[in-house]
Amino acid sequence: MAVLLSGWVALAISVVVAWPRLRTERVWRIGLLTAICAFSVVHQMLYATVAEDAYITFRYSENLATGNGPVFNIGERVEGYSNFLWMVLAAIPEALFGKGIVLAASVLGMVCATGCVVPAYLLTNRLTGGRADGVAAALLVAGASGLAAYGPSGLETPLFVLLVLGVLYALAAQRPFVAGVLVALTGMTRPDGLLIAVLTGGWLIYTAFRGRANWRTPLAYTAGLLLLALPWTIWRVAYYGHLIPNALAAKTGGSLGWQLAQGLDYLTGFAVVSQGFLLLALVTLGAFAFSRKRIDDEQASLVWLVCGTAVAYLAFITYAGGDWMPGWRLLAPVPVLLAVAAVAAAGLLPATKPRVLPLAAAGVCGLSLIVSATAPQMAPAMHQWRAQIFEMEEFGSLLGANLPPGTVISTYANGALSYRAGPSIRVVDVLGLTDEHIARHGQRTETNGPVGHIAHDYAYVIDVRRPALAVTTGSGYGDTAHCTPDPVYQDAYRPANFQREGSGQWATVFIREDQAALIPLLDVDPRFSYVPCPPLPSSG
C-alpha cells in the first residue's frame, strides 16, 4: 500500500505541475501515460485475487484446449459460461503449451485493465479536441477501484471494459464498421454487450435522423456487428440448443420486487465506494448541460453518449439484481465511463481554470485508493475470498488425485474445486450454472441467497445424478468437524470429515452410503486425515 500511495503522490504532483506542458510537449504526455500504466498495475496488485467463478470458465477452456469441446463435463453440452471470447482466449496457452490457463488469464486481465488507460486517454482527447485532458481521464481510470479489483481476477471484466471504450472511440473517430465489429466482440465477452449494442446503435440512428450523419453510418455499424455476431449465435444455438446461455438462465426466475431490492442494495453500496467519481460527474456534467449552446453539437452528443452509456448500464445492473461478489464487478465500467464523460465535459467548458481539472482528477484518484485499501467490500474482502478459494482448490486437488475417473460429485461453489478436481471427475452444480435441468426447470427459492443462488432441485441431484459425494460449502475449510446429517442429503448420505494436517481446519463432505469405499482412497493423501464420527447412540 505504501508503494501505491507513493506512486499516487508522485503522479498527482507530476500531472498538476506539468499540466501546461502537456498541451504542447508530446514527451511529457507519453511519459505520464507510461507512469499511469505502471500505477494501474500496482493498484491491481493490491487485490491479486483470482475469482472463484473464473475457474468455471477455466474448466471450459481446458476441455476446449484438450479436444473435448467447450463443455464443463465431457459429453454434456451445457453453456455454463457467458464469456465466450474470454473462454477461448484463456484456452490458448493450454492448447499451445499444455499449461498456464490460470496465470495467463490473470495476466491478460491485468493487461486489459491497464490497457483501458490508453483508450480512455484517446477518447477524451477526441471528445475535447485537446491533448492534455486525456491524461486526467487516464489517471482516474487507473484509480478506479472496481476495475483494479478484477484486473487479476481471471474474469472477463477488464476485457469487457476495454472493448466498450473501443466501441465509443470508434464511433467518435467515425469508424462505424469498426464499432460494429467491436460491439459484437463485446457481446461475445458478456451478455451485457447487447445493451451496449442497443445504445450505440440507437445513437447512430438518432444522429442520422438529425442529419449529422448519413444513413450509411448505421448500416455500416450493423454490417460490422452481424459479421461476427450472426455466425457465433448460429453456432451457439446449434451446439448447445438454446439462445439464452445456461449460466444466465440459472440466475433468473426471482420475483421482480425481490430482484429490484437486491439491485438497489447493490447500487447503494456502489454509490458509497464510488462517490468521488459520481460527484465529479454530477458537477462537471451539470455545468456542461447548462453550457451546451456554446459547444459544438457533435461533441456534446458524444459526451452525452458516454454519460448515457454509464447511466443506462447502472440502471440495467440494478434491474438485474446486482451480484454477490465483492468489489462491484458488474459496475466496473461505470466509473471508467463517468471519468471520460466528466473530464471531457470539463475540458469543453470555457470557464474551467487550467489546473482545476488535474487537481480534481488527482483528488478523486486518491480517494479511490483509500476506498480500495479500507472499504470492507474491496481489498479486505478480496483477500479473505482469496484464502477461501485456495482452500477449495486444495481440496479439489485431493478429490481429483484420488477418486476414480468418472466419479460424480455435487458442489455448491462450482469453480476452484471443480477445476482442480480435473475433467475426469463429473461435477453436478446444485445451483444450476452448469446443469441444464436445474437452470431451466429447477425451483426458485428467494430465501436461498442472492441473485444467482436461488435455483435448485435436490431430488433431481440425489435421485437422477446420484453423486458419490457432495461438497456443500464454498467458503473453504471449517473450524470444526461436522457429524450431523445434512438437511438435504441426510437420507442417503453420511458426513465424512478430513482434518488438514498441521492445522485445526476441517473439510467435510457427505458420502453416499453405498460409496463408503471412497473414504480410504481419500485418506491416503498425506495432506488430510480422515477422522470418523462417533457412532450414533442406539434408539434403545
C-alpha positions as CSV (number, residue, x, y, z in Angstrom):
1,M,0.0,0.0,0.0
2,A,2.9,2.4,0.7
3,V,4.2,1.9,-2.8
4,L,0.8,2.6,-4.2
5,L,0.3,5.8,-2.2
6,S,3.8,7.0,-3.0
7,G,3.1,6.4,-6.7
8,W,-0.2,8.4,-6.4
9,V,1.6,11.3,-4.7
10,A,4.3,11.4,-7.4
11,L,1.8,11.1,-10.2
12,A,-0.5,13.8,-8.7
13,I,2.3,16.3,-8.4
14,S,3.6,15.5,-11.9
15,V,0.3,15.9,-13.6
16,V,-0.6,19.1,-11.8
17,V,2.8,20.7,-12.3
18,A,3.3,19.5,-15.9
19,W,-0.3,20.3,-17.0
20,P,0.6,23.4,-19.1
21,R,3.4,21.4,-20.9
22,L,1.1,18.5,-21.7
23,R,-0.7,20.6,-24.4
24,T,2.4,21.2,-26.4
25,E,5.1,18.6,-25.4
26,R,4.4,15.0,-26.6
27,V,7.3,13.6,-24.5
28,W,5.5,14.7,-21.3
29,R,2.3,13.0,-22.4
30,I,4.0,9.8,-23.2
31,G,6.0,9.8,-20.0
32,L,3.0,10.4,-17.8
33,L,0.8,7.8,-19.6
34,T,3.6,5.3,-19.1
35,A,3.8,6.1,-15.4
36,I,0.0,5.9,-15.1
37,C,0.0,2.5,-16.6
38,A,2.6,1.4,-14.1
39,F,0.5,2.9,-11.3
40,S,-2.5,0.9,-12.6
41,V,-0.5,-2.4,-12.3
42,V,0.5,-1.6,-8.7
43,H,-3.2,-0.8,-7.9
44,Q,-4.3,-4.1,-9.3
45,M,-1.6,-6.0,-7.3
46,L,-3.2,-4.6,-4.1
47,Y,-6.1,-7.1,-4.8
48,A,-4.2,-10.0,-6.5
49,T,-7.2,-12.5,-6.3
50,V,-8.3,-15.0,-8.9
51,A,-12.1,-15.1,-8.6
52,E,-14.0,-18.3,-7.7
53,D,-16.2,-18.1,-10.8
54,A,-13.3,-17.7,-13.1
55,Y,-12.4,-21.3,-12.5
56,I,-15.7,-22.3,-14.1
57,T,-14.5,-20.7,-17.3
58,F,-11.1,-22.3,-16.9
59,R,-12.6,-25.8,-16.9
60,Y,-14.4,-25.0,-20.1
61,S,-11.1,-23.6,-21.5
62,E,-9.2,-26.7,-20.5
63,N,-11.7,-29.0,-22.2
64,L,-11.7,-26.9,-25.3
65,A,-7.9,-26.9,-25.4
66,T,-7.6,-30.6,-24.9
67,G,-10.0,-31.5,-27.7
68,N,-13.1,-32.2,-25.6
69,G,-15.0,-29.2,-26.8
70,P,-16.3,-26.2,-24.9
71,V,-18.0,-28.2,-22.2
72,F,-17.9,-28.4,-18.4
73,N,-18.4,-32.2,-18.1
74,I,-17.1,-34.2,-21.1
75,G,-20.1,-35.3,-23.2
76,E,-22.5,-32.7,-21.7
77,R,-23.2,-29.7,-23.9
78,V,-24.2,-27.1,-21.4
79,E,-23.3,-23.4,-21.9
80,G,-22.4,-22.8,-18.3
81,Y,-20.3,-19.7,-19.2
82,S,-21.4,-16.3,-20.5
83,N,-18.0,-15.1,-21.7
84,F,-17.2,-17.0,-24.9
85,L,-14.4,-14.7,-26.1
86,W,-12.7,-14.8,-22.8
87,M,-13.1,-18.6,-22.5
88,V,-11.4,-19.0,-25.9
89,L,-8.6,-16.6,-25.1
90,A,-7.9,-18.5,-21.8
91,A,-7.7,-21.8,-23.7
92,I,-4.9,-20.7,-26.0
93,P,-1.9,-21.2,-23.5
94,E,-3.2,-24.7,-22.7
95,A,-3.6,-25.5,-26.4
96,L,-0.1,-24.3,-27.3
97,F,1.9,-25.2,-24.2
98,G,-0.2,-27.6,-22.2
99,K,-0.4,-25.4,-19.1
100,G,-0.9,-21.9,-17.9
101,I,-4.7,-21.2,-18.0
102,V,-4.9,-19.5,-14.6
103,L,-1.7,-17.5,-14.8
104,A,-2.4,-16.5,-18.4
105,A,-6.0,-15.3,-17.7
106,S,-4.8,-13.3,-14.7
107,V,-2.0,-11.6,-16.7
108,L,-4.3,-11.0,-19.6
109,G,-6.8,-9.4,-17.3
110,M,-4.2,-7.1,-15.9
111,V,-3.1,-6.2,-19.4
112,C,-6.7,-5.3,-20.4
113,A,-7.3,-3.3,-17.2
114,T,-4.0,-1.4,-17.7
115,G,-4.9,-1.1,-21.4
116,C,-8.1,0.8,-20.5
117,V,-5.9,3.8,-19.7
118,V,-5.0,4.3,-23.4
119,P,-8.4,4.3,-25.0
120,A,-9.7,6.5,-22.1
121,Y,-6.9,9.0,-22.9
122,L,-7.6,8.8,-26.7
123,L,-11.3,9.0,-26.4
124,T,-11.2,12.0,-24.0
125,N,-8.9,13.9,-26.3
126,R,-11.1,13.0,-29.3
127,L,-14.1,14.4,-27.5
128,T,-12.4,17.7,-26.4
129,G,-10.2,18.2,-29.4
130,G,-7.3,18.7,-27.0
131,R,-4.2,16.8,-26.0
132,A,-3.9,17.2,-22.2
133,D,-7.4,16.4,-21.0
134,G,-7.0,12.7,-21.7
135,V,-4.2,12.4,-19.1
136,A,-6.6,13.4,-16.3
137,A,-9.1,10.7,-17.5
138,A,-6.3,8.2,-17.7
139,L,-5.3,8.9,-14.1
140,L,-9.0,8.4,-13.0
141,V,-9.2,5.1,-14.9
142,A,-6.0,3.8,-13.2
143,G,-7.5,4.7,-9.8
144,A,-10.9,3.1,-10.4
145,S,-11.2,0.5,-7.6
146,G,-13.6,-1.9,-9.3
147,L,-11.6,-2.2,-12.4
148,A,-8.4,-2.7,-10.4
149,A,-10.1,-5.4,-8.2
150,Y,-11.0,-7.5,-11.2
151,G,-7.8,-6.9,-13.3
152,P,-6.0,-10.1,-11.9
153,S,-9.3,-11.9,-11.3
154,G,-9.2,-14.2,-14.3
155,L,-12.7,-12.9,-15.2
156,E,-13.7,-11.2,-18.4
157,T,-14.5,-7.8,-16.7
158,P,-11.3,-5.9,-17.8
159,L,-11.7,-7.1,-21.4
160,F,-15.3,-6.0,-21.4
161,V,-14.5,-2.5,-20.2
162,L,-11.7,-2.2,-22.8
163,L,-14.0,-3.2,-25.6
164,V,-16.7,-0.8,-24.5
165,L,-14.1,2.0,-24.6
166,G,-13.0,0.8,-28.0
167,V,-16.6,0.9,-29.3
168,L,-17.0,4.5,-28.2
169,Y,-13.7,5.6,-29.6
170,A,-14.5,4.0,-33.0
171,L,-17.8,6.0,-33.0
172,A,-16.0,9.2,-32.1
173,A,-13.5,8.6,-34.8
174,Q,-16.3,8.0,-37.3
175,R,-15.5,4.3,-37.9
176,P,-19.0,2.7,-37.7
177,F,-18.0,-0.6,-39.2
178,V,-15.1,-1.0,-36.7
179,A,-17.5,0.0,-33.9
180,G,-19.9,-2.7,-35.1
181,V,-17.2,-5.4,-35.0
182,L,-16.1,-4.3,-31.6
183,V,-19.6,-4.3,-30.2
184,A,-20.0,-7.8,-31.5
185,L,-16.9,-8.8,-29.6
186,T,-18.3,-7.0,-26.5
187,G,-21.4,-9.2,-26.7
188,M,-19.2,-12.3,-27.1
189,T,-17.4,-11.3,-23.9
190,R,-20.5,-10.6,-21.7
191,P,-24.3,-10.7,-22.4
192,D,-24.4,-7.1,-21.3
193,G,-22.8,-6.3,-24.6
194,L,-26.3,-6.4,-26.1
195,L,-27.1,-3.3,-24.0
196,I,-24.0,-1.5,-25.5
197,A,-25.1,-2.5,-29.0
198,V,-28.6,-1.1,-28.5
199,L,-27.4,2.1,-27.0
200,T,-24.7,2.8,-29.6
201,G,-26.9,1.6,-32.5
202,G,-29.7,3.9,-31.3
203,W,-27.3,6.8,-31.1
204,L,-26.2,6.3,-34.7
205,I,-29.8,6.2,-35.8
206,Y,-30.5,9.4,-33.9
207,T,-27.6,11.2,-35.5
208,A,-28.7,10.1,-38.9
209,F,-32.2,11.2,-38.2
210,R,-31.0,14.6,-37.1
211,G,-28.9,14.9,-40.3
212,R,-25.5,14.8,-38.5
213,A,-24.6,11.6,-40.4
214,N,-25.9,9.8,-43.5
215,W,-27.8,6.6,-43.2
216,R,-24.9,4.6,-44.4
217,T,-23.3,5.0,-41.0
218,P,-25.8,2.9,-39.0
219,L,-25.9,0.4,-41.9
220,A,-22.1,0.0,-41.7
221,Y,-22.3,-0.4,-38.0
222,T,-24.9,-3.1,-38.4
223,A,-22.8,-4.9,-41.0
224,G,-19.8,-4.9,-38.6
225,L,-22.0,-6.3,-35.8
226,L,-23.5,-9.1,-37.9
227,L,-20.2,-10.1,-39.3
228,L,-19.3,-11.8,-36.1
229,A,-22.5,-11.9,-34.0
230,L,-24.6,-13.8,-36.6
231,P,-22.3,-16.9,-37.2
232,W,-21.4,-17.0,-33.5
233,T,-25.1,-17.1,-32.5
234,I,-26.0,-19.7,-35.1
235,W,-23.1,-21.9,-33.8
236,R,-24.2,-21.4,-30.1
237,V,-27.8,-22.5,-30.8
238,A,-26.7,-25.4,-32.9
239,Y,-24.1,-26.6,-30.3
240,Y,-25.9,-26.0,-27.1
241,G,-29.6,-26.0,-28.2
242,H,-30.6,-22.7,-26.6
243,L,-30.4,-19.0,-27.4
244,I,-30.1,-17.9,-23.7
245,P,-26.9,-19.2,-22.0
246,N,-27.5,-21.8,-19.3
247,A,-25.5,-19.7,-16.8
248,L,-27.8,-16.8,-17.4
249,A,-30.9,-18.9,-17.2
250,A,-29.9,-20.2,-13.8
251,K,-29.8,-16.7,-12.4
252,T,-33.3,-15.7,-13.5
253,G,-36.7,-16.6,-12.0
254,G,-37.0,-14.5,-8.9
255,S,-39.8,-12.0,-8.5
256,L,-39.3,-8.5,-9.8
257,G,-39.7,-6.9,-6.4
258,W,-37.0,-9.2,-4.8
259,Q,-34.7,-8.6,-7.8
260,L,-35.0,-4.9,-7.6
261,A,-34.5,-4.9,-3.8
262,Q,-31.2,-6.9,-4.4
263,G,-30.2,-4.4,-7.1
264,L,-30.9,-1.3,-5.0
265,D,-28.7,-2.7,-2.2
266,Y,-26.0,-3.3,-4.8
267,L,-26.4,0.2,-6.2
268,T,-26.3,1.7,-2.7
269,G,-23.0,0.0,-1.8
270,F,-21.5,1.0,-5.1
271,A,-22.6,4.6,-4.7
272,V,-20.8,4.8,-1.3
273,V,-17.4,3.5,-2.6
274,S,-17.7,5.4,-5.9
275,Q,-18.8,8.7,-4.5
276,G,-15.8,10.6,-5.8
277,F,-16.5,9.6,-9.4
278,L,-20.2,10.2,-9.0
279,L,-19.7,13.7,-7.5
280,L,-17.2,14.7,-10.2
281,A,-19.6,13.6,-12.9
282,L,-22.5,15.3,-11.3
283,V,-20.7,18.6,-11.0
284,T,-19.0,18.7,-14.5
285,L,-21.9,17.3,-16.5
286,G,-24.3,19.5,-14.6
287,A,-22.3,22.5,-15.7
288,F,-21.9,21.1,-19.2
289,A,-25.7,20.7,-19.5
290,F,-26.2,24.5,-18.9
291,S,-23.4,25.3,-21.4
292,R,-24.5,23.1,-24.3
293,K,-25.4,26.1,-26.6
294,R,-21.7,27.2,-26.5
295,I,-20.4,23.8,-27.6
296,D,-20.4,22.0,-31.0
297,D,-23.4,19.7,-31.2
298,E,-21.4,16.7,-32.3
299,Q,-19.0,17.0,-29.4
300,A,-21.9,17.4,-26.9
301,S,-23.7,14.4,-28.4
302,L,-20.7,12.2,-28.0
303,V,-20.2,13.3,-24.4
304,W,-23.8,12.5,-23.6
305,L,-23.4,9.2,-25.3
306,V,-20.6,8.2,-23.0
307,C,-22.5,9.5,-20.0
308,G,-25.8,7.9,-21.1
309,T,-24.0,4.5,-21.5
310,A,-22.8,4.7,-17.9
311,V,-26.2,5.7,-16.6
312,A,-28.0,3.0,-18.7
313,Y,-25.6,0.4,-17.5
314,L,-26.1,1.4,-13.9
315,A,-29.8,1.1,-14.3
316,F,-29.6,-2.3,-16.1
317,I,-27.4,-3.9,-13.5
318,T,-29.7,-2.5,-10.7
319,Y,-32.7,-4.0,-12.5
320,A,-30.8,-7.3,-12.9
321,G,-30.3,-7.6,-9.2
322,G,-26.5,-6.9,-9.0
323,D,-24.1,-9.6,-8.0
324,W,-22.8,-11.4,-4.9
325,M,-19.1,-10.9,-5.5
326,P,-17.1,-8.3,-3.6
327,G,-15.8,-5.2,-5.4
328,W,-19.0,-4.5,-7.5
329,R,-17.5,-6.1,-10.6
330,L,-20.7,-5.7,-12.7
331,L,-20.5,-2.0,-12.3
332,A,-16.7,-1.7,-13.1
333,P,-17.5,0.0,-16.5
334,V,-19.4,2.8,-14.8
335,P,-16.6,4.8,-13.0
336,V,-14.5,4.5,-16.2
337,L,-17.2,5.9,-18.4
338,L,-18.1,8.6,-15.9
339,A,-14.4,9.6,-15.7
340,V,-14.2,10.0,-19.5
341,A,-17.5,11.9,-19.7
342,A,-16.7,14.2,-16.7
343,V,-13.2,15.1,-17.9
344,A,-14.4,15.7,-21.5
345,A,-17.2,17.9,-20.2
346,A,-14.9,19.9,-18.0
347,G,-12.4,20.2,-20.9
348,L,-15.1,21.6,-23.1
349,L,-16.2,24.2,-20.6
350,P,-14.7,27.6,-21.4
351,A,-14.6,28.7,-17.8
352,T,-12.6,25.8,-16.5
353,K,-9.4,27.1,-14.8
354,P,-6.2,25.5,-16.1
355,R,-5.2,23.3,-13.1
356,V,-8.7,22.6,-11.7
357,L,-9.1,19.5,-13.8
358,P,-5.8,17.7,-12.9
359,L,-6.3,18.6,-9.2
360,A,-9.8,17.2,-9.3
361,A,-8.7,14.0,-11.1
362,A,-5.8,13.5,-8.6
363,G,-8.1,14.0,-5.7
364,V,-10.7,11.6,-6.9
365,C,-8.0,9.0,-7.7
366,G,-6.5,9.4,-4.2
367,L,-10.0,8.9,-2.6
368,S,-10.5,5.8,-4.7
369,L,-7.2,4.3,-3.4
370,I,-8.4,4.8,0.2
371,V,-11.6,3.0,-0.8
372,S,-9.6,0.2,-2.3
373,A,-7.5,-0.4,0.8
374,T,-10.1,0.2,3.5
375,A,-13.6,-0.4,2.3
376,P,-14.9,-3.8,3.7
377,Q,-16.1,-5.0,0.3
378,M,-12.9,-4.1,-1.6
379,A,-9.3,-5.3,-0.9
380,P,-10.1,-6.8,2.6
381,A,-13.0,-8.9,1.2
382,M,-11.0,-9.9,-1.8
383,H,-8.1,-11.1,0.4
384,Q,-10.5,-13.1,2.6
385,W,-12.1,-14.6,-0.5
386,R,-8.6,-15.5,-1.9
387,A,-7.9,-17.6,1.2
388,Q,-11.2,-19.5,0.9
389,I,-10.6,-20.1,-2.8
390,F,-7.1,-21.5,-2.1
391,E,-8.7,-24.0,0.3
392,M,-11.3,-25.0,-2.2
393,E,-8.6,-25.5,-4.8
394,E,-6.6,-27.7,-2.4
395,F,-9.5,-29.9,-1.5
396,G,-10.4,-30.2,-5.2
397,S,-6.9,-31.4,-6.0
398,L,-7.4,-34.1,-3.3
399,L,-10.6,-35.3,-5.0
400,G,-9.1,-35.2,-8.5
401,A,-5.9,-37.1,-7.5
402,N,-7.6,-39.9,-5.5
403,L,-11.1,-40.5,-6.8
404,P,-11.6,-42.9,-9.7
405,P,-12.2,-41.3,-13.1
406,G,-15.9,-40.8,-13.8
407,T,-16.8,-40.3,-10.2
408,V,-19.7,-37.9,-9.9
409,I,-19.7,-35.3,-7.2
410,S,-22.0,-32.4,-6.4
411,T,-20.8,-28.9,-5.4
412,Y,-22.3,-25.7,-4.1
413,A,-19.4,-23.5,-5.3
414,N,-18.7,-24.8,-8.7
415,G,-15.4,-23.1,-9.5
416,A,-12.0,-23.7,-7.9
417,L,-12.8,-27.1,-6.5
418,S,-14.2,-28.4,-9.8
419,Y,-11.3,-27.0,-11.9
420,R,-8.7,-28.6,-9.6
421,A,-10.6,-31.9,-9.4
422,G,-10.0,-32.1,-13.2
423,P,-12.1,-33.1,-16.2
424,S,-12.1,-36.8,-15.3
425,I,-14.4,-36.0,-12.3
426,R,-18.0,-35.3,-13.3
427,V,-19.4,-32.4,-11.3
428,V,-23.1,-31.5,-10.7
429,D,-23.6,-27.9,-9.8
430,V,-26.6,-27.7,-7.4
431,L,-27.1,-24.0,-8.4
432,G,-27.6,-25.0,-12.0
433,L,-24.9,-22.8,-13.7
434,T,-23.5,-25.8,-15.5
435,D,-26.6,-28.1,-15.2
436,E,-29.3,-27.6,-17.8
437,H,-32.2,-29.2,-15.9
438,I,-31.7,-27.2,-12.7
439,A,-31.2,-23.9,-14.6
440,R,-34.2,-24.3,-16.8
441,H,-36.6,-26.5,-14.8
442,G,-35.5,-26.2,-11.2
443,Q,-37.4,-24.5,-8.4
444,R,-36.6,-20.9,-7.3
445,T,-36.5,-20.1,-3.6
446,E,-35.6,-16.4,-2.9
447,T,-34.6,-17.1,0.7
448,N,-31.8,-19.4,-0.5
449,G,-29.4,-16.5,-1.2
450,P,-28.7,-13.6,-3.6
451,V,-29.2,-13.4,-7.3
452,G,-27.7,-16.5,-8.9
453,H,-28.1,-18.7,-5.9
454,I,-31.9,-19.4,-5.9
455,A,-32.3,-22.3,-8.4
456,H,-32.3,-25.8,-7.1
457,D,-33.7,-29.3,-7.5
458,Y,-32.1,-31.6,-4.9
459,A,-34.4,-34.5,-5.7
460,Y,-33.0,-34.5,-9.2
461,V,-29.4,-34.2,-7.9
462,I,-29.8,-37.2,-5.5
463,D,-32.1,-39.5,-7.5
464,V,-31.0,-38.8,-11.1
465,R,-27.4,-37.5,-11.0
466,R,-26.6,-39.6,-7.9
467,P,-23.3,-38.0,-6.8
468,A,-21.0,-40.3,-4.9
469,L,-20.2,-37.4,-2.6
470,A,-21.4,-33.9,-2.0
471,V,-19.5,-30.7,-1.1
472,T,-21.9,-28.3,0.5
473,T,-19.8,-25.3,1.1
474,G,-18.0,-22.7,-1.0
475,S,-16.1,-20.9,1.8
476,G,-13.2,-23.2,2.4
477,Y,-12.4,-25.3,5.4
478,G,-14.3,-25.1,8.7
479,D,-13.0,-24.8,12.2
480,T,-14.8,-27.9,13.5
481,A,-15.8,-31.4,12.2
482,H,-19.5,-32.0,11.4
483,C,-21.1,-35.2,12.3
484,T,-24.8,-34.3,11.9
485,P,-26.7,-35.2,8.8
486,D,-27.1,-32.6,6.1
487,P,-30.8,-31.4,5.8
488,V,-30.7,-32.1,2.0
489,Y,-28.6,-35.2,1.8
490,Q,-29.4,-36.9,5.1
491,D,-31.5,-39.8,3.8
492,A,-28.8,-41.2,1.5
493,Y,-25.5,-39.7,2.7
494,R,-23.4,-39.5,5.8
495,P,-20.8,-36.9,6.8
496,A,-17.1,-37.7,6.4
497,N,-14.5,-35.3,8.0
498,F,-11.0,-34.8,6.8
499,Q,-8.6,-32.8,9.0
500,R,-6.0,-30.7,7.3
501,E,-2.6,-31.9,8.6
502,G,-0.9,-29.4,10.9
503,S,-3.9,-27.3,11.4
504,G,-7.3,-27.2,13.2
505,Q,-9.1,-26.9,9.9
506,W,-11.6,-29.4,8.6
507,A,-13.1,-30.4,5.2
508,T,-16.5,-32.1,5.4
509,V,-18.1,-34.0,2.6
510,F,-21.2,-36.1,2.5
511,I,-20.6,-39.6,1.2
512,R,-23.4,-41.7,-0.4
513,E,-24.0,-44.7,1.9
514,D,-23.1,-47.2,-0.9
515,Q,-19.9,-45.3,-1.7
516,A,-18.1,-45.6,1.6
517,A,-15.2,-47.3,-0.1
518,L,-14.1,-43.9,-1.4
519,I,-13.1,-42.8,2.1
520,P,-9.9,-44.9,2.3
521,L,-8.9,-43.6,-1.2
522,L,-9.1,-40.0,0.0
523,D,-7.4,-40.9,3.3
524,V,-4.2,-41.9,1.6
525,D,-3.4,-38.2,0.8
526,P,-0.8,-37.0,3.3
527,R,-2.3,-33.6,3.4
528,F,-5.6,-34.8,5.1
529,S,-6.5,-37.4,7.7
530,Y,-9.9,-39.0,7.9
531,V,-11.5,-38.7,11.3
532,P,-14.6,-40.9,11.8
533,C,-17.6,-39.5,13.6
534,P,-18.5,-41.2,16.8
535,P,-21.3,-43.8,16.4
536,L,-24.8,-42.5,16.9
537,P,-26.5,-43.6,20.2
538,S,-28.8,-46.6,19.8
539,S,-32.5,-45.9,19.8
540,G,-32.9,-48.4,22.6
